[in-house]
Amino acid sequence: MPDELFLRELARNAIRNGTLPLESPVRMFSGPGTGAACGACSAPVSPDQMEIEIQFTALGDQRSFRDVLDRLRMLPDIPRYHLHMRCFAAWEFERTKVGHVLSQSV
């Protein structure tokens, strides 16, 4: 697997290109890889590797947990991304670094 600096560069490019989002995920799961392509490096996450799945939703101004669940039932296509553990760490590092830089420039 590539070194940390290269993974961070891949994650940074994925954020710039819109392949991976900049915001925090709503939900995260981990487990054995499913063979899905990694959102950062594009290599498959094989079953012998640990996979992090991150999910995002546009929930808007929900007032309760029940509102969130009702809204999720209406959004069958929840944006989700599969990442190797190291790619997730690189994405998280770059996401928070980029977000910090953006908030300072506003």
Backbone as XML, in Angstrom:
<?xml version="1.0"?>
<chain id="A" units="angstrom">
  <residue number="1" name="MET">
    <atom name="N" x="0.856" y="-1.180" z="0.000"/>
    <atom name="CA" x="0.000" y="0.000" z="0.000"/>
    <atom name="C" x="0.899" y="1.240" z="0.000"/>
  </residue>
  <residue number="2" name="PRO">
    <atom name="N" x="0.464" y="2.298" z="-0.661"/>
    <atom name="CA" x="1.270" y="3.527" z="-0.763"/>
    <atom name="C" x="1.559" y="4.150" z="0.602"/>
  </residue>
  <residue number="3" name="ASP">
    <atom name="N" x="2.562" y="5.009" z="0.638"/>
    <atom name="CA" x="2.920" y="5.671" z="1.890"/>
    <atom name="C" x="1.917" y="6.766" z="2.243"/>
  </residue>
  <residue number="4" name="GLU">
    <atom name="N" x="2.044" y="7.272" z="3.475"/>
    <atom name="CA" x="1.075" y="8.233" z="4.016"/>
    <atom name="C" x="0.963" y="9.520" z="3.195"/>
  </residue>
  <residue number="5" name="LEU">
    <atom name="N" x="2.092" y="10.070" z="2.775"/>
    <atom name="CA" x="2.044" y="11.319" z="2.008"/>
    <atom name="C" x="1.315" y="11.132" z="0.684"/>
  </residue>
  <residue number="6" name="PHE">
    <atom name="N" x="1.551" y="9.996" z="0.043"/>
    <atom name="CA" x="0.865" y="9.718" z="-1.213"/>
    <atom name="C" x="-0.638" y="9.542" z="-0.974"/>
  </residue>
  <residue number="7" name="LEU">
    <atom name="N" x="-1.008" y="8.846" z="0.103"/>
    <atom name="CA" x="-2.427" y="8.665" z="0.423"/>
    <atom name="C" x="-3.093" y="10.004" z="0.730"/>
  </residue>
  <residue number="8" name="ARG">
    <atom name="N" x="-2.395" y="10.875" z="1.428"/>
    <atom name="CA" x="-2.954" y="12.200" z="1.713"/>
    <atom name="C" x="-3.142" y="12.992" z="0.434"/>
  </residue>
  <residue number="9" name="GLU">
    <atom name="N" x="-2.210" y="12.854" z="-0.499"/>
    <atom name="CA" x="-2.353" y="13.530" z="-1.790"/>
    <atom name="C" x="-3.557" y="12.989" z="-2.555"/>
  </residue>
  <residue number="10" name="LEU">
    <atom name="N" x="-3.744" y="11.665" z="-2.535"/>
    <atom name="CA" x="-4.921" y="11.077" z="-3.184"/>
    <atom name="C" x="-6.204" y="11.583" z="-2.536"/>
  </residue>
  <residue number="11" name="ALA">
    <atom name="N" x="-6.223" y="11.638" z="-1.216"/>
    <atom name="CA" x="-7.411" y="12.119" z="-0.497"/>
    <atom name="C" x="-7.680" y="13.588" z="-0.819"/>
  </residue>
  <residue number="12" name="ARG">
    <atom name="N" x="-6.631" y="14.390" z="-0.849"/>
    <atom name="CA" x="-6.767" y="15.816" z="-1.180"/>
    <atom name="C" x="-7.353" y="15.980" z="-2.578"/>
  </residue>
  <residue number="13" name="ASN">
    <atom name="N" x="-6.853" y="15.200" z="-3.536"/>
    <atom name="CA" x="-7.369" y="15.260" z="-4.909"/>
    <atom name="C" x="-8.825" y="14.806" z="-4.977"/>
  </residue>
  <residue number="14" name="ALA">
    <atom name="N" x="-9.172" y="13.775" z="-4.207"/>
    <atom name="CA" x="-10.554" y="13.295" z="-4.193"/>
    <atom name="C" x="-11.496" y="14.370" z="-3.651"/>
  </residue>
  <residue number="15" name="ILE">
    <atom name="N" x="-11.050" y="15.129" z="-2.667"/>
    <atom name="CA" x="-11.868" y="16.223" z="-2.127"/>
    <atom name="C" x="-12.000" y="17.332" z="-3.174"/>
  </residue>
  <residue number="16" name="ARG">
    <atom name="N" x="-10.884" y="17.706" z="-3.786"/>
    <atom name="CA" x="-10.912" y="18.763" z="-4.811"/>
    <atom name="C" x="-11.804" y="18.390" z="-5.989"/>
  </residue>
  <residue number="17" name="ASN">
    <atom name="N" x="-11.726" y="17.123" z="-6.419"/>
    <atom name="CA" x="-12.495" y="16.664" z="-7.575"/>
    <atom name="C" x="-13.956" y="16.371" z="-7.238"/>
  </residue>
  <residue number="18" name="GLY">
    <atom name="N" x="-14.315" y="16.398" z="-5.970"/>
    <atom name="CA" x="-15.678" y="16.083" z="-5.572"/>
    <atom name="C" x="-15.948" y="14.594" z="-5.484"/>
  </residue>
  <residue number="19" name="THR">
    <atom name="N" x="-14.898" y="13.773" z="-5.569"/>
    <atom name="CA" x="-15.064" y="12.326" z="-5.452"/>
    <atom name="C" x="-15.399" y="11.940" z="-4.023"/>
  </residue>
  <residue number="20" name="LEU">
    <atom name="N" x="-14.801" y="12.637" z="-3.068"/>
    <atom name="CA" x="-15.119" y="12.464" z="-1.648"/>
    <atom name="C" x="-15.567" y="13.810" z="-1.095"/>
  </residue>
  <residue number="21" name="PRO">
    <atom name="N" x="-16.567" y="13.801" z="-0.216"/>
    <atom name="CA" x="-17.066" y="15.064" z="0.333"/>
    <atom name="C" x="-16.131" y="15.655" z="1.383"/>
  </residue>
  <residue number="22" name="LEU">
    <atom name="N" x="-16.355" y="16.910" z="1.661"/>
    <atom name="CA" x="-15.577" y="17.636" z="2.660"/>
    <atom name="C" x="-16.220" y="17.568" z="4.044"/>
  </residue>
  <residue number="23" name="GLU">
    <atom name="N" x="-17.518" y="17.358" z="4.100"/>
    <atom name="CA" x="-18.207" y="17.380" z="5.391"/>
    <atom name="C" x="-18.049" y="16.057" z="6.139"/>
  </residue>
  <residue number="24" name="SER">
    <atom name="N" x="-18.425" y="16.094" z="7.398"/>
    <atom name="CA" x="-18.370" y="14.900" z="8.253"/>
    <atom name="C" x="-19.444" y="13.912" z="7.837"/>
  </residue>
  <residue number="25" name="PRO">
    <atom name="N" x="-19.145" y="12.621" z="7.913"/>
    <atom name="CA" x="-20.177" y="11.635" z="7.613"/>
    <atom name="C" x="-21.245" y="11.600" z="8.695"/>
  </residue>
  <residue number="26" name="VAL">
    <atom name="N" x="-22.430" y="11.185" z="8.298"/>
    <atom name="CA" x="-23.525" y="11.032" z="9.254"/>
    <atom name="C" x="-23.364" y="9.714" z="10.007"/>
  </residue>
  <residue number="27" name="ARG">
    <atom name="N" x="-22.913" y="8.672" z="9.294"/>
    <atom name="CA" x="-22.710" y="7.352" z="9.883"/>
    <atom name="C" x="-21.425" y="6.747" z="9.339"/>
  </residue>
  <residue number="28" name="MET">
    <atom name="N" x="-20.815" y="5.890" z="10.170"/>
    <atom name="CA" x="-19.623" y="5.161" z="9.755"/>
    <atom name="C" x="-19.755" y="3.721" z="10.229"/>
  </residue>
  <residue number="29" name="PHE">
    <atom name="N" x="-19.305" y="2.804" z="9.385"/>
    <atom name="CA" x="-19.293" y="1.386" z="9.719"/>
    <atom name="C" x="-17.920" y="0.836" z="9.366"/>
  </residue>
  <residue number="30" name="SER">
    <atom name="N" x="-17.524" y="-0.221" z="10.029"/>
    <atom name="CA" x="-16.269" y="-0.871" z="9.661"/>
    <atom name="C" x="-16.470" y="-2.380" z="9.693"/>
  </residue>
  <residue number="31" name="GLY">
    <atom name="N" x="-15.650" y="-3.051" z="8.933"/>
    <atom name="CA" x="-15.700" y="-4.500" z="8.871"/>
    <atom name="C" x="-14.817" y="-4.987" z="7.746"/>
  </residue>
  <residue number="32" name="PRO">
    <atom name="N" x="-14.888" y="-6.266" z="7.445"/>
    <atom name="CA" x="-14.084" y="-6.799" z="6.346"/>
    <atom name="C" x="-14.475" y="-6.143" z="5.028"/>
  </residue>
  <residue number="33" name="GLY">
    <atom name="N" x="-13.509" y="-5.969" z="4.154"/>
    <atom name="CA" x="-13.766" y="-5.349" z="2.855"/>
    <atom name="C" x="-14.807" y="-6.101" z="2.052"/>
  </residue>
  <residue number="34" name="THR">
    <atom name="N" x="-15.513" y="-5.378" z="1.204"/>
    <atom name="CA" x="-16.569" y="-5.962" z="0.371"/>
    <atom name="C" x="-16.140" y="-6.083" z="-1.086"/>
  </residue>
  <residue number="35" name="GLY">
    <atom name="N" x="-14.940" y="-5.626" z="-1.401"/>
    <atom name="CA" x="-14.488" y="-5.629" z="-2.791"/>
    <atom name="C" x="-14.829" y="-4.347" z="-3.521"/>
  </residue>
  <residue number="36" name="ALA">
    <atom name="N" x="-15.505" y="-3.429" z="-2.838"/>
    <atom name="CA" x="-15.862" y="-2.144" z="-3.459"/>
    <atom name="C" x="-14.602" y="-1.306" z="-3.656"/>
  </residue>
  <residue number="37" name="ALA">
    <atom name="N" x="-14.648" y="-0.426" z="-4.649"/>
    <atom name="CA" x="-13.517" y="0.458" z="-4.916"/>
    <atom name="C" x="-13.399" y="1.499" z="-3.808"/>
  </residue>
  <residue number="38" name="CYS">
    <atom name="N" x="-12.195" y="1.757" z="-3.373"/>
    <atom name="CA" x="-11.924" y="2.767" z="-2.354"/>
    <atom name="C" x="-12.180" y="4.156" z="-2.939"/>
  </residue>
  <residue number="39" name="GLY">
    <atom name="N" x="-12.860" y="5.003" z="-2.193"/>
    <atom name="CA" x="-13.173" y="6.349" z="-2.650"/>
    <atom name="C" x="-11.956" y="7.244" z="-2.775"/>
  </residue>
  <residue number="40" name="ALA">
    <atom name="N" x="-10.854" y="6.874" z="-2.140"/>
    <atom name="CA" x="-9.648" y="7.701" z="-2.200"/>
    <atom name="C" x="-8.654" y="7.174" z="-3.233"/>
  </residue>
  <residue number="41" name="CYS">
    <atom name="N" x="-8.307" y="5.886" z="-3.144"/>
    <atom name="CA" x="-7.248" y="5.353" z="-4.010"/>
    <atom name="C" x="-7.779" y="4.539" z="-5.188"/>
  </residue>
  <residue number="42" name="SER">
    <atom name="N" x="-9.063" y="4.241" z="-5.214"/>
    <atom name="CA" x="-9.745" y="3.490" z="-6.284"/>
    <atom name="C" x="-9.421" y="2.007" z="-6.315"/>
  </residue>
  <residue number="43" name="ALA">
    <atom name="N" x="-8.531" y="1.526" z="-5.473"/>
    <atom name="CA" x="-8.242" y="0.087" z="-5.420"/>
    <atom name="C" x="-9.359" y="-0.616" z="-4.648"/>
  </residue>
  <residue number="44" name="PRO">
    <atom name="N" x="-9.676" y="-1.849" z="-5.010"/>
    <atom name="CA" x="-10.723" y="-2.561" z="-4.258"/>
    <atom name="C" x="-10.292" y="-2.824" z="-2.813"/>
  </residue>
  <residue number="45" name="VAL">
    <atom name="N" x="-11.269" y="-2.784" z="-1.916"/>
    <atom name="CA" x="-11.018" y="-3.127" z="-0.515"/>
    <atom name="C" x="-11.380" y="-4.598" z="-0.375"/>
  </residue>
  <residue number="46" name="SER">
    <atom name="N" x="-10.367" y="-5.441" z="-0.353"/>
    <atom name="CA" x="-10.582" y="-6.890" z="-0.370"/>
    <atom name="C" x="-11.051" y="-7.398" z="0.995"/>
  </residue>
  <residue number="47" name="PRO">
    <atom name="N" x="-11.654" y="-8.591" z="1.017"/>
    <atom name="CA" x="-12.175" y="-9.138" z="2.275"/>
    <atom name="C" x="-11.117" y="-9.349" z="3.359"/>
  </residue>
  <residue number="48" name="ASP">
    <atom name="N" x="-9.847" y="-9.438" z="2.992"/>
    <atom name="CA" x="-8.807" y="-9.603" z="4.006"/>
    <atom name="C" x="-8.319" y="-8.254" z="4.554"/>
  </residue>
  <residue number="49" name="GLN">
    <atom name="N" x="-8.933" y="-7.161" z="4.115"/>
    <atom name="CA" x="-8.598" y="-5.823" z="4.590"/>
    <atom name="C" x="-9.778" y="-5.241" z="5.358"/>
  </residue>
  <residue number="50" name="MET">
    <atom name="N" x="-9.491" y="-4.326" z="6.271"/>
    <atom name="CA" x="-10.545" y="-3.637" z="7.006"/>
    <atom name="C" x="-11.069" y="-2.491" z="6.144"/>
  </residue>
  <residue number="51" name="GLU">
    <atom name="N" x="-12.387" y="-2.365" z="6.096"/>
    <atom name="CA" x="-13.037" y="-1.321" z="5.302"/>
    <atom name="C" x="-13.800" y="-0.382" z="6.219"/>
  </residue>
  <residue number="52" name="ILE">
    <atom name="N" x="-13.768" y="0.890" z="5.902"/>
    <atom name="CA" x="-14.593" y="1.890" z="6.577"/>
    <atom name="C" x="-15.613" y="2.364" z="5.554"/>
  </residue>
  <residue number="53" name="GLU">
    <atom name="N" x="-16.887" y="2.248" z="5.880"/>
    <atom name="CA" x="-17.939" y="2.787" z="5.006"/>
    <atom name="C" x="-18.460" y="4.052" z="5.666"/>
  </residue>
  <residue number="54" name="ILE">
    <atom name="N" x="-18.463" y="5.137" z="4.906"/>
    <atom name="CA" x="-18.983" y="6.400" z="5.420"/>
    <atom name="C" x="-20.235" y="6.757" z="4.634"/>
  </residue>
  <residue number="55" name="GLN">
    <atom name="N" x="-21.235" y="7.276" z="5.331"/>
    <atom name="CA" x="-22.511" y="7.613" z="4.707"/>
    <atom name="C" x="-22.857" y="9.065" z="4.994"/>
  </residue>
  <residue number="56" name="PHE">
    <atom name="N" x="-23.504" y="9.657" z="4.012"/>
    <atom name="CA" x="-23.894" y="11.063" z="4.097"/>
    <atom name="C" x="-25.358" y="11.199" z="3.718"/>
  </residue>
  <residue number="57" name="THR">
    <atom name="N" x="-26.037" y="12.148" z="4.331"/>
    <atom name="CA" x="-27.416" y="12.455" z="3.955"/>
    <atom name="C" x="-27.617" y="13.959" z="4.011"/>
  </residue>
  <residue number="58" name="ALA">
    <atom name="N" x="-28.598" y="14.404" z="3.291"/>
    <atom name="CA" x="-29.000" y="15.816" z="3.334"/>
    <atom name="C" x="-30.278" y="15.870" z="4.147"/>
  </residue>
  <residue number="59" name="LEU">
    <atom name="N" x="-30.147" y="15.881" z="5.464"/>
    <atom name="CA" x="-31.314" y="15.773" z="6.337"/>
    <atom name="C" x="-32.007" y="17.092" z="6.600"/>
  </residue>
  <residue number="60" name="GLY">
    <atom name="N" x="-31.345" y="18.180" z="6.368"/>
    <atom name="CA" x="-31.997" y="19.465" z="6.593"/>
    <atom name="C" x="-32.258" y="19.718" z="8.062"/>
  </residue>
  <residue number="61" name="ASP">
    <atom name="N" x="-33.316" y="20.446" z="8.337"/>
    <atom name="CA" x="-33.647" y="20.821" z="9.715"/>
    <atom name="C" x="-34.611" y="19.816" z="10.325"/>
  </residue>
  <residue number="62" name="GLN">
    <atom name="N" x="-34.111" y="18.686" z="10.739"/>
    <atom name="CA" x="-34.936" y="17.677" z="11.386"/>
    <atom name="C" x="-35.034" y="18.022" z="12.869"/>
  </residue>
  <residue number="63" name="ARG">
    <atom name="N" x="-36.176" y="17.747" z="13.461"/>
    <atom name="CA" x="-36.374" y="18.139" z="14.848"/>
    <atom name="C" x="-36.184" y="17.001" z="15.841"/>
  </residue>
  <residue number="64" name="SER">
    <atom name="N" x="-36.270" y="15.763" z="15.386"/>
    <atom name="CA" x="-36.127" y="14.648" z="16.306"/>
    <atom name="C" x="-35.503" y="13.459" z="15.585"/>
  </residue>
  <residue number="65" name="PHE">
    <atom name="N" x="-35.125" y="12.484" z="16.379"/>
    <atom name="CA" x="-34.564" y="11.263" z="15.806"/>
    <atom name="C" x="-35.601" y="10.584" z="14.918"/>
  </residue>
  <residue number="66" name="ARG">
    <atom name="N" x="-36.849" y="10.624" z="15.312"/>
    <atom name="CA" x="-37.919" y="10.023" z="14.491"/>
    <atom name="C" x="-38.030" y="10.731" z="13.144"/>
  </residue>
  <residue number="67" name="ASP">
    <atom name="N" x="-37.905" y="12.072" z="13.122"/>
    <atom name="CA" x="-37.911" y="12.822" z="11.863"/>
    <atom name="C" x="-36.771" y="12.370" z="10.963"/>
  </residue>
  <residue number="68" name="VAL">
    <atom name="N" x="-35.620" y="12.142" z="11.573"/>
    <atom name="CA" x="-34.460" y="11.679" z="10.803"/>
    <atom name="C" x="-34.751" y="10.320" z="10.195"/>
  </residue>
  <residue number="69" name="LEU">
    <atom name="N" x="-35.300" y="9.399" z="10.989"/>
    <atom name="CA" x="-35.615" y="8.065" z="10.463"/>
    <atom name="C" x="-36.655" y="8.139" z="9.351"/>
  </residue>
  <residue number="70" name="ASP">
    <atom name="N" x="-37.682" y="8.960" z="9.527"/>
    <atom name="CA" x="-38.691" y="9.124" z="8.479"/>
    <atom name="C" x="-38.063" y="9.676" z="7.209"/>
  </residue>
  <residue number="71" name="ARG">
    <atom name="N" x="-37.188" y="10.632" z="7.354"/>
    <atom name="CA" x="-36.517" y="11.238" z="6.197"/>
    <atom name="C" x="-35.629" y="10.209" z="5.488"/>
  </residue>
  <residue number="72" name="LEU">
    <atom name="N" x="-34.939" y="9.374" z="6.258"/>
    <atom name="CA" x="-34.076" y="8.358" z="5.659"/>
    <atom name="C" x="-34.874" y="7.353" z="4.831"/>
  </residue>
  <residue number="73" name="ARG">
    <atom name="N" x="-36.069" y="7.053" z="5.268"/>
    <atom name="CA" x="-36.906" y="6.119" z="4.498"/>
    <atom name="C" x="-37.293" y="6.714" z="3.150"/>
  </residue>
  <residue number="74" name="MET">
    <atom name="N" x="-37.290" y="8.036" z="3.039"/>
    <atom name="CA" x="-37.637" y="8.693" z="1.783"/>
    <atom name="C" x="-36.413" y="8.895" z="0.902"/>
  </residue>
  <residue number="75" name="LEU">
    <atom name="N" x="-35.218" y="8.640" z="1.418"/>
    <atom name="CA" x="-33.984" y="8.823" z="0.662"/>
    <atom name="C" x="-33.279" y="7.483" z="0.476"/>
  </residue>
  <residue number="76" name="PRO">
    <atom name="N" x="-33.734" y="6.672" z="-0.481"/>
    <atom name="CA" x="-33.122" y="5.353" z="-0.640"/>
    <atom name="C" x="-31.678" y="5.414" z="-1.124"/>
  </residue>
  <residue number="77" name="ASP">
    <atom name="N" x="-31.298" y="6.470" z="-1.814"/>
    <atom name="CA" x="-29.937" y="6.584" z="-2.333"/>
    <atom name="C" x="-29.088" y="7.439" z="-1.409"/>
  </residue>
  <residue number="78" name="ILE">
    <atom name="N" x="-28.672" y="6.848" z="-0.317"/>
    <atom name="CA" x="-27.826" y="7.548" z="0.634"/>
    <atom name="C" x="-26.400" y="7.520" z="0.082"/>
  </residue>
  <residue number="79" name="PRO">
    <atom name="N" x="-25.778" y="8.693" z="-0.089"/>
    <atom name="CA" x="-24.390" y="8.688" z="-0.572"/>
    <atom name="C" x="-23.486" y="7.944" z="0.410"/>
  </residue>
  <residue number="80" name="ARG">
    <atom name="N" x="-22.768" y="6.940" z="-0.098"/>
    <atom name="CA" x="-21.877" y="6.151" z="0.749"/>
    <atom name="C" x="-20.582" y="5.887" z="0.012"/>
  </residue>
  <residue number="81" name="TYR">
    <atom name="N" x="-19.518" y="5.792" z="0.775"/>
    <atom name="CA" x="-18.184" y="5.592" z="0.226"/>
    <atom name="C" x="-17.474" y="4.517" z="1.026"/>
  </residue>
  <residue number="82" name="HIS">
    <atom name="N" x="-16.709" y="3.697" z="0.342"/>
    <atom name="CA" x="-15.923" y="2.645" z="0.973"/>
    <atom name="C" x="-14.457" y="3.061" z="0.923"/>
  </residue>
  <residue number="83" name="LEU">
    <atom name="N" x="-13.749" y="2.898" z="2.038"/>
    <atom name="CA" x="-12.354" y="3.320" z="2.124"/>
    <atom name="C" x="-11.525" y="2.287" z="2.875"/>
  </residue>
  <residue number="84" name="HIS">
    <atom name="N" x="-10.279" y="2.106" z="2.449"/>
    <atom name="CA" x="-9.333" y="1.366" z="3.276"/>
    <atom name="C" x="-9.150" y="2.165" z="4.564"/>
  </residue>
  <residue number="85" name="MET">
    <atom name="N" x="-8.741" y="1.503" z="5.618"/>
    <atom name="CA" x="-8.537" y="2.224" z="6.885"/>
    <atom name="C" x="-7.521" y="3.349" z="6.737"/>
  </residue>
  <residue number="86" name="ARG">
    <atom name="N" x="-6.419" y="3.085" z="6.067"/>
    <atom name="CA" x="-5.387" y="4.116" z="5.909"/>
    <atom name="C" x="-5.871" y="5.233" z="4.990"/>
  </residue>
  <residue number="87" name="CYS">
    <atom name="N" x="-6.661" y="4.898" z="3.983"/>
    <atom name="CA" x="-7.220" y="5.929" z="3.093"/>
    <atom name="C" x="-8.228" y="6.787" z="3.857"/>
  </residue>
  <residue number="88" name="PHE">
    <atom name="N" x="-9.017" y="6.149" z="4.742"/>
    <atom name="CA" x="-9.947" y="6.905" z="5.575"/>
    <atom name="C" x="-9.185" y="7.888" z="6.461"/>
  </residue>
  <residue number="89" name="ALA">
    <atom name="N" x="-8.096" y="7.418" z="7.080"/>
    <atom name="CA" x="-7.302" y="8.292" z="7.950"/>
    <atom name="C" x="-6.738" y="9.467" z="7.153"/>
  </residue>
  <residue number="90" name="ALA">
    <atom name="N" x="-6.278" y="9.207" z="5.940"/>
    <atom name="CA" x="-5.741" y="10.279" z="5.094"/>
    <atom name="C" x="-6.847" y="11.257" z="4.718"/>
  </residue>
  <residue number="91" name="TRP">
    <atom name="N" x="-8.027" y="10.727" z="4.360"/>
    <atom name="CA" x="-9.164" y="11.590" z="4.001"/>
    <atom name="C" x="-9.578" y="12.440" z="5.202"/>
  </residue>
  <residue number="92" name="GLU">
    <atom name="N" x="-9.671" y="11.823" z="6.364"/>
    <atom name="CA" x="-10.080" y="12.551" z="7.573"/>
    <atom name="C" x="-9.072" y="13.661" z="7.890"/>
  </residue>
  <residue number="93" name="PHE">
    <atom name="N" x="-7.799" y="13.355" z="7.775"/>
    <atom name="CA" x="-6.768" y="14.364" z="8.024"/>
    <atom name="C" x="-6.907" y="15.522" z="7.047"/>
  </residue>
  <residue number="94" name="GLU">
    <atom name="N" x="-7.020" y="15.218" z="5.768"/>
    <atom name="CA" x="-7.114" y="16.265" z="4.744"/>
    <atom name="C" x="-8.436" y="17.022" z="4.839"/>
  </residue>
  <residue number="95" name="ARG">
    <atom name="N" x="-9.513" y="16.311" z="5.137"/>
    <atom name="CA" x="-10.836" y="16.949" z="5.252"/>
    <atom name="C" x="-10.847" y="17.973" z="6.368"/>
  </residue>
  <residue number="96" name="THR">
    <atom name="N" x="-10.308" y="17.601" z="7.505"/>
    <atom name="CA" x="-10.323" y="18.529" z="8.632"/>
    <atom name="C" x="-9.313" y="19.645" z="8.426"/>
  </residue>
  <residue number="97" name="LYS">
    <atom name="N" x="-8.202" y="19.343" z="7.787"/>
    <atom name="CA" x="-7.203" y="20.382" z="7.492"/>
    <atom name="C" x="-7.768" y="21.378" z="6.494"/>
  </residue>
  <residue number="98" name="VAL">
    <atom name="N" x="-8.391" y="20.888" z="5.429"/>
    <atom name="CA" x="-8.981" y="21.765" z="4.398"/>
    <atom name="C" x="-10.121" y="22.572" z="5.010"/>
  </residue>
  <residue number="99" name="GLY">
    <atom name="N" x="-10.957" y="21.944" z="5.799"/>
    <atom name="CA" x="-12.056" y="22.652" z="6.441"/>
    <atom name="C" x="-11.560" y="23.745" z="7.348"/>
  </residue>
  <residue number="100" name="HIS">
    <atom name="N" x="-10.470" y="23.487" z="8.075"/>
    <atom name="CA" x="-9.892" y="24.498" z="8.957"/>
    <atom name="C" x="-9.355" y="25.675" z="8.151"/>
  </residue>
  <residue number="101" name="VAL">
    <atom name="N" x="-8.690" y="25.375" z="7.039"/>
    <atom name="CA" x="-8.152" y="26.438" z="6.183"/>
    <atom name="C" x="-9.279" y="27.250" z="5.573"/>
  </residue>
  <residue number="102" name="LEU">
    <atom name="N" x="-10.345" y="26.579" z="5.115"/>
    <atom name="CA" x="-11.475" y="27.287" z="4.519"/>
    <atom name="C" x="-12.173" y="28.184" z="5.541"/>
  </residue>
  <residue number="103" name="SER">
    <atom name="N" x="-12.324" y="27.701" z="6.786"/>
    <atom name="CA" x="-13.021" y="28.508" z="7.791"/>
    <atom name="C" x="-12.208" y="29.736" z="8.181"/>
  </residue>
  <residue number="104" name="GLN">
    <atom name="N" x="-10.886" y="29.652" z="8.097"/>
    <atom name="CA" x="-10.058" y="30.803" z="8.419"/>
    <atom name="C" x="-10.093" y="31.842" z="7.311"/>
  </residue>
  <residue number="105" name="SER">
    <atom name="N" x="-10.319" y="31.422" z="6.055"/>
    <atom name="CA" x="-10.288" y="32.366" z="4.939"/>
    <atom name="C" x="-11.622" y="33.082" z="4.738"/>
  </residue>
  <residue number="106" name="VAL">
    <atom name="N" x="-12.675" y="32.642" z="5.430"/>
    <atom name="CA" x="-13.996" y="33.266" z="5.274"/>
    <atom name="C" x="-14.126" y="34.457" z="6.159"/>
  </residue>
</chain>
